[in-house]
Amino acid sequence: MIDIENYKENVSIPRPPDVVTILWQRNPLDRRAPRTIVEATVIGSARPCQQLLQNGKRYRTAAECLLDNGFKQITNERLGVFGIAVFVRNS
C-alpha cells in the first residue's frame, strides 16, 4: 500500500518557464544604427537582465544578457523598421 501523505511531500509542480518578449526598432534613415527596445514584457523573471529591458536601451545588449543567462531565442521577426523577439528559459 502507498503512503499518500509521504507521496505528496515528494511531488512538486514544476515552475513555468520564464518568457521575455521584446519589441525593437531601428532608425530607418541609418541602417547602421543599433536596434533599440521599444517595449519589453516579462512573464516570470528576467534576472539578472531586467535593467537592460527598458525603453531606449540597446536590443543587442539585452539579448546577449538573456542568452548568457539560460534563455533561448525562440523567434526574431522583422517588421520593417520594427522587430519582435521572444526568449524562453526553463527553470
C-alpha positions as CSV (number, residue, x, y, z in Angstrom):
1,M,0.0,0.0,0.0
2,I,1.2,3.5,-0.9
3,D,1.6,6.1,1.9
4,I,-0.3,9.0,0.4
5,E,0.9,11.6,2.8
6,N,4.6,10.7,2.2
7,Y,4.0,10.6,-1.6
8,K,2.5,14.2,-1.5
9,E,5.7,15.5,0.1
10,N,7.9,14.2,-2.6
11,V,5.8,15.6,-5.5
12,S,6.4,19.1,-6.8
13,I,4.8,21.1,-9.5
14,P,7.4,22.3,-12.0
15,R,7.8,26.1,-12.4
16,P,6.5,27.5,-15.7
17,P,9.3,28.9,-18.0
18,D,10.4,32.5,-17.9
19,V,9.4,34.3,-21.1
20,V,10.6,37.6,-22.4
21,T,9.2,39.4,-25.5
22,I,11.0,42.4,-26.9
23,L,9.6,44.9,-29.5
24,W,12.6,46.7,-31.0
25,Q,13.1,49.4,-33.6
26,R,15.9,50.6,-35.9
27,N,16.3,54.1,-37.3
28,P,15.1,53.8,-41.0
29,L,17.4,56.6,-42.1
30,D,20.6,54.9,-40.8
31,R,20.9,51.2,-41.5
32,R,24.0,51.1,-39.2
33,A,22.0,52.5,-36.2
34,P,21.7,50.0,-33.3
35,R,18.3,48.4,-32.6
36,T,16.7,49.8,-29.5
37,I,14.0,48.5,-27.3
38,V,10.5,50.0,-27.7
39,E,8.9,47.7,-25.1
40,A,9.7,44.5,-23.3
41,T,7.3,42.1,-21.5
42,V,8.5,39.6,-18.9
43,I,6.5,36.6,-17.7
44,G,8.2,35.1,-14.7
45,S,11.7,36.5,-14.2
46,A,14.4,38.1,-16.5
47,R,17.1,38.2,-13.8
48,P,19.8,39.4,-14.0
49,C,18.9,41.2,-17.2
50,Q,15.8,43.2,-16.0
51,Q,17.5,46.6,-16.1
52,L,18.6,46.1,-19.7
53,L,15.0,45.6,-20.9
54,Q,13.9,49.3,-20.7
55,N,12.7,51.5,-23.4
56,G,15.5,53.1,-25.4
57,K,18.2,50.5,-24.3
58,R,20.1,48.6,-26.9
59,Y,18.4,45.4,-28.0
60,R,21.7,43.6,-28.7
61,T,23.0,44.1,-25.1
62,A,19.7,42.8,-23.6
63,A,19.6,39.8,-26.0
64,E,23.2,38.8,-25.2
65,C,22.5,39.1,-21.4
66,L,19.4,36.8,-21.8
67,L,21.3,34.3,-23.9
68,D,24.2,34.3,-21.4
69,N,21.8,33.6,-18.6
70,G,20.0,30.5,-19.8
71,F,17.4,31.9,-22.2
72,K,17.0,30.5,-25.7
73,Q,15.8,32.8,-28.5
74,I,12.6,31.2,-30.0
75,T,12.0,33.8,-32.7
76,N,13.1,37.1,-34.1
77,E,10.8,38.5,-36.7
78,R,11.4,41.8,-38.6
79,L,8.5,44.0,-39.4
80,G,10.1,46.8,-41.5
81,V,12.0,49.0,-39.0
82,F,10.5,47.1,-36.1
83,G,11.0,43.6,-34.9
84,I,9.8,41.2,-32.2
85,A,12.0,38.7,-30.4
86,V,10.9,36.0,-27.9
87,F,13.2,34.4,-25.4
88,V,12.4,31.4,-23.1
89,R,14.2,30.0,-20.1
90,N,13.1,26.7,-18.4
91,S,13.8,26.7,-14.7
